[in-house]
Amino acid sequence: MNSKVKSKRALIPKLRFPEFEGEWVDYSIGCLTDVIAGATPSTSNPSYWDGNIPWMNSGELNKKKVFDVKNRITKLGLKESSTKLIPVNSVLVGLAGQGKTRGTVAMNYIELCINQSIASILPNQSKFVPNFLFYKLDSMYQYLRSISKGEGGRGGLNLQLIKSVKVQMPKILPEQQKIANCLSSIDRVIDFENDKLINLKEHKKGLLQKLFPTEGEKVPELRFPEFEREWVEKRLGEVFLRIKTKNKNNNSNILTISAQHGLVNQLQFFKKRIASKDLTGYYLLHKGDFAYNKSYSNGYPMGAIKPLKYYNSGVVSTLYICFRIKNDTDNHSSFFEQYFDAGVLNSELSKIAQEGGRNHGLLNIGINDFFEKVKIYSPLPEEQQKIANCLSSIDKVIDLQEEKITNLKEHKKGLMQQLFPNIEELS
């Protein structure tokens, strides 16, 4: 016998409920159940679209557990053979799609129809617990992407590949059910905390609408009682100075605007470098400076204005309009951070945006018009500071809530790594 031959370790997870023992078993999905894909009926034939059954596309797989197809309730007729009604408790897998869609796993709790870019692993209660299979495949996301055909966004899975995927499962259904119940309980906690986060953001959104004047008004609806003076109207260029300083020292901290996080490091945000190698032509910013990205995005129809908060300095593309406060005694950066984020400038920006000026998502807004025609309204520095402090305190609560959710997701991820055998370690 060759002593160098490595014996294969037992297929057993690191963490296990004490009442269960014995090895897990490898199964091919195709041996457990049927796998089918959906279809997209012709949009030119109205008879397909006059029913009341939801239809789901691959972009909605990130909902993970589909109790309702809130954003896509297309009414669909079911008389044609090209449309398939997917039963409850099917495990859905993205076959194709740009970005992260391919390999994304979800589960439906309502009957629905799916398009051709989704595979449906049909339930077979005698052979596996559907919720268990959902969590197991969800933990195999990177593997599912690795076996897909093609590169990048052009890659794709197919039904034969899905059927050939091997999953490691306990022999008995009660153990599968207990693991599924454990992970489902964590999901419920995460969902609960997500709802709290949504409510916090809605609360802040409501405050933003009341703490700043609406169009045509010179005072806000909601105000601290010690302040009475009207807010002062000024041109943006009276309060802010345009930044045109170029990056002569070749600062390498390339920044991009994230609608959620503000000015962040481009490499960390996109996981790749987009900027050119030569950065000497970029604008150089320092902490507290603002940058305006004229590209419209979700929640920012006229583009986003964000301050540099997380770094002492950095550089941005000259496509951005950059500026800083002229006199920080009379005006507070933290106030205007909230002012811009509230969307107060949208009506002003829409007045100077040129007709037909959207070019690859960019709004056609002239720099001179931006500084000379855009009006802003601001109160005394003391009121500015009080408004900023109020909203910043809510931001801190929101940040803590987001951190709590991130920690819960990391806890779940670590738990899944122990509840399922690591095949790489066992081989």
C-alpha positions as CSV (number, residue, x, y, z in Angstrom):
1,M,0.0,0.0,0.0
2,N,1.4,3.4,-0.9
3,S,1.7,5.4,2.3
4,K,1.7,8.7,0.3
5,V,-1.9,8.2,-0.8
6,K,-4.0,10.7,1.0
7,S,-7.2,9.2,2.5
8,K,-10.4,11.1,1.7
9,R,-12.0,12.7,4.8
10,A,-15.6,12.0,5.7
11,L,-18.2,14.3,4.2
12,I,-19.3,15.9,7.4
13,P,-19.8,19.6,8.3
14,K,-17.7,21.4,11.0
15,L,-20.9,22.4,12.9
16,R,-23.7,20.0,13.4
17,F,-26.8,19.6,15.6
18,P,-25.9,16.9,18.2
19,E,-28.8,14.5,17.4
20,F,-27.5,13.8,13.9
21,E,-24.5,11.7,12.8
22,G,-23.2,9.9,9.7
23,E,-21.8,11.2,6.5
24,W,-23.6,13.4,4.0
25,V,-24.1,12.3,0.5
26,D,-23.3,13.8,-2.9
27,Y,-26.3,14.1,-5.2
28,S,-26.6,15.5,-8.7
29,I,-29.5,17.9,-9.0
30,G,-30.8,16.1,-12.1
31,C,-31.1,12.9,-10.0
32,L,-33.2,14.7,-7.4
33,T,-35.8,16.4,-9.5
34,D,-36.7,18.1,-12.8
35,V,-35.1,21.4,-13.9
36,I,-36.9,23.6,-16.4
37,A,-36.6,27.1,-17.8
38,G,-39.2,29.7,-18.4
39,A,-40.1,31.7,-21.5
40,T,-40.9,35.3,-22.6
41,P,-44.1,35.5,-24.6
42,S,-44.2,37.8,-27.6
43,T,-45.0,41.3,-26.6
44,S,-46.7,41.9,-30.0
45,N,-49.4,39.3,-29.1
46,P,-51.7,40.9,-26.5
47,S,-53.5,37.6,-25.8
48,Y,-50.4,36.5,-23.8
49,W,-50.7,39.4,-21.4
50,D,-54.3,39.5,-20.3
51,G,-54.1,37.1,-17.3
52,N,-53.4,37.6,-13.6
53,I,-50.3,35.5,-13.0
54,P,-47.0,37.2,-12.1
55,W,-44.1,37.0,-14.5
56,M,-40.5,37.3,-13.2
57,N,-37.3,38.2,-15.0
58,S,-33.8,37.4,-13.9
59,G,-33.1,40.8,-12.6
60,E,-35.5,40.1,-9.8
61,L,-33.6,37.1,-8.4
62,N,-31.8,39.4,-5.9
63,K,-35.0,39.5,-3.9
64,K,-33.9,36.0,-2.8
65,K,-37.2,34.9,-1.3
66,V,-40.1,35.9,-3.6
67,F,-43.3,36.3,-1.6
68,D,-44.5,38.9,-4.1
69,V,-43.2,40.2,-7.4
70,K,-43.8,43.8,-6.4
71,N,-42.0,45.6,-9.2
72,R,-43.1,43.3,-12.0
73,I,-46.7,42.2,-11.9
74,T,-47.1,41.7,-15.7
75,K,-50.5,40.1,-16.4
76,L,-49.9,37.0,-18.4
77,G,-52.2,34.5,-20.2
78,L,-51.3,30.8,-19.6
79,K,-52.9,29.1,-22.5
80,E,-49.7,29.0,-24.6
81,S,-47.3,26.2,-24.1
82,S,-44.3,28.6,-24.1
83,T,-45.4,29.8,-20.7
84,K,-44.7,27.6,-17.7
85,L,-46.4,27.9,-14.3
86,I,-43.6,27.4,-11.7
87,P,-44.9,25.8,-8.5
88,V,-44.3,27.1,-5.0
89,N,-41.0,26.1,-3.3
90,S,-39.1,25.9,-6.5
91,V,-35.4,27.0,-6.3
92,L,-34.6,29.6,-9.0
93,V,-31.2,30.1,-10.5
94,G,-30.0,32.8,-12.9
95,L,-28.7,31.3,-16.1
96,A,-27.6,34.6,-17.7
97,G,-27.5,38.3,-17.1
98,Q,-25.2,41.2,-16.8
99,G,-23.3,41.9,-13.5
100,K,-24.0,39.5,-10.6
101,T,-27.2,38.0,-11.9
102,R,-25.8,34.8,-13.3
103,G,-25.6,32.2,-10.6
104,T,-27.9,34.1,-8.2
105,V,-30.3,31.8,-6.3
106,A,-33.8,32.6,-5.1
107,M,-36.9,30.8,-4.0
108,N,-40.5,31.5,-4.8
109,Y,-43.4,31.3,-2.3
110,I,-46.0,32.1,-4.9
111,E,-46.9,30.6,-8.2
112,L,-45.4,32.6,-11.0
113,C,-44.0,32.5,-14.5
114,I,-40.3,33.1,-15.3
115,N,-38.3,34.1,-18.3
116,Q,-35.9,32.0,-20.3
117,S,-32.9,33.3,-18.3
118,I,-34.0,31.5,-15.1
119,A,-33.8,27.8,-14.3
120,S,-36.4,26.4,-11.9
121,I,-35.4,23.4,-9.8
122,L,-38.8,21.9,-9.0
123,P,-39.6,20.7,-5.5
124,N,-39.5,17.0,-4.7
125,Q,-40.5,16.7,-1.0
126,S,-39.6,13.0,-0.8
127,K,-36.0,13.6,-1.7
128,F,-35.0,17.0,-0.3
129,V,-36.2,20.0,1.7
130,P,-36.5,22.9,-0.8
131,N,-35.4,25.5,1.7
132,F,-32.3,23.5,2.4
133,L,-31.4,23.2,-1.3
134,F,-31.9,27.0,-1.6
135,Y,-29.4,27.7,1.1
136,K,-27.0,25.1,-0.1
137,L,-27.0,26.5,-3.7
138,D,-26.9,30.1,-2.4
139,S,-23.6,29.2,-0.7
140,M,-22.3,27.9,-4.0
141,Y,-22.7,31.2,-5.9
142,Q,-19.0,31.5,-6.9
143,Y,-19.0,27.9,-8.1
144,L,-22.1,28.3,-10.2
145,R,-20.5,31.3,-11.9
146,S,-17.2,29.4,-12.4
147,I,-18.9,26.6,-14.4
148,S,-20.8,29.0,-16.7
149,K,-19.9,29.2,-20.3
150,G,-18.2,32.3,-21.7
151,E,-16.5,35.2,-20.1
152,G,-17.7,38.3,-18.2
153,G,-21.2,39.5,-18.9
154,R,-21.4,37.1,-21.9
155,G,-21.2,34.0,-19.8
156,G,-24.2,31.8,-19.1
157,L,-25.4,28.6,-17.5
158,N,-27.8,26.2,-19.0
159,L,-30.2,23.5,-17.8
160,Q,-27.7,20.6,-18.4
161,L,-25.1,22.4,-16.3
162,I,-27.6,23.0,-13.5
163,K,-28.6,19.3,-13.6
164,S,-25.0,18.2,-13.3
165,V,-24.2,20.3,-10.3
166,K,-23.5,18.1,-7.2
167,V,-24.8,19.1,-3.8
168,Q,-23.8,17.7,-0.5
169,M,-26.8,16.8,1.7
170,P,-27.7,14.9,4.8
171,K,-29.3,11.5,4.1
172,I,-32.3,12.3,6.3
173,L,-34.8,15.1,5.7
174,P,-35.1,16.2,9.4
175,E,-31.5,17.3,9.4
176,Q,-32.0,19.2,6.2
177,Q,-35.1,20.9,7.7
178,K,-33.3,21.8,10.9
179,I,-30.4,23.5,9.0
180,A,-33.0,25.3,6.8
181,N,-34.9,26.5,9.9
182,C,-31.7,27.8,11.5
183,L,-30.8,29.9,8.5
184,S,-34.4,31.0,8.0
185,S,-34.5,32.4,11.5
186,I,-31.4,34.5,10.8
187,D,-33.0,35.8,7.6
188,R,-36.0,36.9,9.6
189,V,-33.8,38.9,11.9
190,I,-32.0,40.5,8.9
191,D,-35.4,41.3,7.3
192,F,-36.6,42.9,10.5
193,E,-33.4,45.0,10.8
194,N,-33.7,45.9,7.1
195,D,-37.3,47.2,7.7
196,K,-35.9,49.3,10.6
197,L,-33.3,50.8,8.3
198,I,-35.9,51.6,5.6
199,N,-38.0,53.3,8.3
200,L,-35.0,55.4,9.5
201,K,-34.2,56.5,5.9
202,E,-37.9,57.4,5.3
203,H,-37.9,59.4,8.6
204,K,-34.8,61.3,7.5
205,K,-36.3,61.8,4.0
206,G,-39.4,63.4,5.6
207,L,-37.3,65.7,7.8
208,L,-35.2,66.8,4.8
209,Q,-38.4,67.9,3.0
210,K,-39.5,70.0,6.0
211,L,-36.2,71.4,7.2
212,F,-35.4,73.1,3.9
213,P,-37.6,75.6,2.1
214,T,-39.7,74.3,-0.9
215,E,-39.6,76.1,-4.2
216,G,-40.9,79.7,-3.9
217,E,-40.5,79.7,-0.1
218,K,-37.9,81.5,2.0
219,V,-38.4,79.6,5.2
220,P,-38.8,75.9,5.9
221,E,-42.0,74.2,7.1
222,L,-40.2,72.9,10.2
223,R,-37.9,75.2,12.2
224,F,-36.2,75.4,15.6
225,P,-38.2,77.9,17.6
226,E,-35.2,80.3,18.4
227,F,-34.8,81.2,14.7
228,E,-37.2,83.6,12.9
229,R,-35.3,85.5,10.1
230,E,-35.9,84.6,6.5
231,W,-33.3,82.6,4.7
232,V,-31.2,84.6,2.3
233,E,-31.2,84.0,-1.4
234,K,-27.8,84.0,-3.1
235,R,-26.2,82.7,-6.3
236,L,-24.2,79.5,-5.8
237,G,-21.1,81.4,-7.0
238,E,-21.5,83.9,-4.1
239,V,-21.1,81.1,-1.5
240,F,-18.8,78.7,-3.3
241,L,-15.5,79.0,-5.3
242,R,-14.9,76.8,-8.2
243,I,-11.9,74.4,-7.9
244,K,-9.7,74.2,-11.0
245,T,-6.5,73.1,-9.3
246,K,-4.9,70.2,-11.3
247,N,-3.1,67.2,-9.8
248,K,0.5,68.4,-10.4
249,N,1.9,66.2,-7.6
250,N,0.2,63.1,-9.2
251,N,-2.0,62.2,-6.2
252,S,-3.1,58.6,-6.8
253,N,-6.2,58.6,-4.6
254,I,-8.8,58.4,-7.5
255,L,-12.3,59.3,-6.3
256,T,-15.7,58.6,-7.7
257,I,-19.1,59.6,-6.4
258,S,-21.3,57.0,-4.8
259,A,-24.9,58.1,-4.3
260,Q,-25.0,56.3,-1.0
261,H,-21.4,56.9,0.4
262,G,-20.3,60.1,-1.3
263,L,-16.7,60.5,-2.6
264,V,-15.0,57.1,-2.3
265,N,-11.9,55.5,-3.6
266,Q,-12.6,54.3,-7.2
267,L,-10.6,51.1,-6.9
268,Q,-12.4,50.0,-3.7
269,F,-15.8,50.9,-5.1
270,F,-15.6,49.3,-8.6
271,K,-13.0,46.7,-7.6
272,K,-11.0,47.9,-10.6
273,R,-9.3,51.0,-12.0
274,I,-11.2,53.0,-14.5
275,A,-9.2,56.2,-14.6
276,S,-6.4,56.8,-17.0
277,K,-2.7,56.2,-16.0
278,D,-1.8,59.8,-16.2
279,L,-3.7,61.6,-13.4
280,T,-2.0,65.0,-13.7
281,G,-5.0,66.5,-15.6
282,Y,-7.5,65.5,-12.8
283,Y,-8.9,68.0,-10.3
284,L,-7.2,67.9,-6.9
285,L,-9.7,68.0,-3.9
286,H,-9.1,68.4,-0.2
287,K,-11.3,67.4,2.7
288,G,-14.5,69.5,2.8
289,D,-14.5,70.2,-0.9
290,F,-17.5,69.4,-3.0
291,A,-17.8,67.6,-6.4
292,Y,-20.9,67.5,-8.6
293,N,-21.4,64.4,-10.8
294,K,-23.7,65.5,-13.6
295,S,-24.8,61.9,-14.3
296,Y,-28.3,61.2,-13.3
297,S,-28.8,58.1,-11.1
298,N,-31.5,56.4,-8.9
299,G,-32.7,59.0,-6.4
300,Y,-30.6,61.8,-8.1
301,P,-32.4,62.8,-11.2
302,M,-30.2,65.9,-11.6
303,G,-27.0,64.3,-10.5
304,A,-25.4,64.1,-7.1
305,I,-23.3,66.6,-5.1
306,K,-21.1,65.1,-2.4
307,P,-18.3,66.4,-0.1
308,L,-14.9,64.8,0.4
309,K,-15.2,63.4,4.0
310,Y,-13.2,60.2,4.2
311,Y,-9.8,61.3,2.9
312,N,-7.5,64.3,3.4
313,S,-7.2,64.7,-0.4
314,G,-8.0,62.9,-3.7
315,V,-8.5,63.5,-7.4
316,V,-11.6,63.4,-9.6
317,S,-12.3,63.5,-13.3
318,T,-12.7,66.9,-15.0
319,L,-16.2,65.8,-15.9
320,Y,-17.1,66.8,-12.3
321,I,-17.8,70.4,-11.3
322,C,-15.7,71.0,-8.1
323,F,-16.1,73.8,-5.6
324,R,-15.5,74.8,-2.0
325,I,-17.0,77.3,0.5
326,K,-15.5,80.7,0.3
327,N,-16.0,81.7,3.9
328,D,-16.4,78.9,6.4
329,T,-17.2,81.3,9.2
330,D,-20.5,82.3,7.5
331,N,-21.3,78.9,6.0
332,H,-21.0,75.3,7.2
333,S,-19.9,72.5,4.9
334,S,-22.0,70.0,6.9
335,F,-25.2,72.1,6.4
336,F,-24.7,72.2,2.6
337,E,-23.9,68.5,2.5
338,Q,-27.5,67.9,3.8
339,Y,-28.9,70.7,1.6
340,F,-27.6,69.2,-1.6
341,D,-28.5,65.7,-0.5
342,A,-32.1,66.8,0.1
343,G,-32.5,67.5,-3.6
344,V,-33.3,71.2,-3.0
345,L,-31.3,72.2,-6.1
346,N,-33.1,69.9,-8.5
347,S,-35.6,72.6,-9.6
348,E,-32.8,75.1,-10.1
349,L,-30.6,72.6,-12.0
350,S,-33.5,71.7,-14.3
351,K,-33.8,75.3,-15.3
352,I,-30.2,75.4,-16.7
353,A,-30.0,71.9,-18.1
354,Q,-29.9,72.2,-21.9
355,E,-32.7,70.6,-24.0
356,G,-31.6,67.2,-25.4
357,G,-28.3,67.5,-23.5
358,R,-28.1,64.0,-22.0
359,N,-25.0,62.4,-23.4
360,H,-24.3,58.9,-22.1
361,G,-26.2,59.8,-18.9
362,L,-24.5,63.2,-18.5
363,L,-26.7,66.3,-18.0
364,N,-25.6,69.2,-20.2
365,I,-25.1,71.9,-17.5
366,G,-22.8,74.7,-18.3
367,I,-20.2,75.6,-15.6
368,N,-21.0,79.4,-15.8
369,D,-24.7,78.7,-15.5
370,F,-24.1,76.5,-12.5
371,F,-22.3,79.2,-10.5
372,E,-24.1,82.3,-11.8
373,K,-27.7,81.1,-12.3
374,V,-28.4,78.5,-9.6
375,K,-29.9,80.0,-6.5
376,I,-29.5,78.7,-3.0
377,Y,-31.2,79.7,0.3
378,S,-29.4,79.7,3.6
379,P,-30.0,80.8,7.2
380,L,-27.6,82.3,9.7
381,P,-24.6,80.1,10.6
382,E,-26.1,79.2,14.0
383,E,-29.2,77.8,12.3
384,Q,-27.1,76.0,9.7
385,Q,-25.2,74.3,12.4
386,K,-28.3,73.2,14.3
387,I,-29.9,71.7,11.2
388,A,-26.7,69.9,10.3
389,N,-26.3,68.5,13.8
390,C,-29.9,67.3,13.8
391,L,-29.6,65.5,10.5
392,S,-26.1,64.2,11.2
393,S,-27.3,62.6,14.4
394,I,-29.9,60.6,12.3
395,D,-27.1,59.7,9.8
396,K,-25.1,58.2,12.7
397,V,-28.1,56.0,13.7
398,I,-28.5,54.9,10.1
399,D,-24.8,54.1,9.8
400,L,-25.0,52.0,13.0
401,Q,-28.1,50.2,11.7
402,E,-26.3,49.5,8.4
403,E,-23.3,48.2,10.3
404,K,-25.6,45.9,12.4
405,I,-27.1,44.4,9.2
406,T,-23.6,43.9,7.7
407,N,-22.5,42.1,10.8
408,L,-25.6,39.9,10.8
409,K,-25.0,39.0,7.1
410,E,-21.3,38.2,8.0
411,H,-22.5,36.0,10.9
412,K,-24.8,34.2,8.5
413,K,-22.1,33.7,6.0
414,G,-19.7,32.3,8.6
415,L,-22.5,30.0,9.9
416,M,-23.2,28.7,6.4
417,Q,-19.5,27.9,5.9
418,Q,-19.6,25.6,9.0
419,L,-23.1,24.1,8.5
420,F,-22.1,22.9,5.0
421,P,-19.0,20.7,4.3
422,N,-16.2,22.5,2.7
423,I,-15.5,20.4,-0.5
424,E,-12.1,22.0,-1.1
425,E,-10.9,21.0,2.3
426,L,-12.3,17.4,2.0
427,S,-10.8,16.6,-1.4
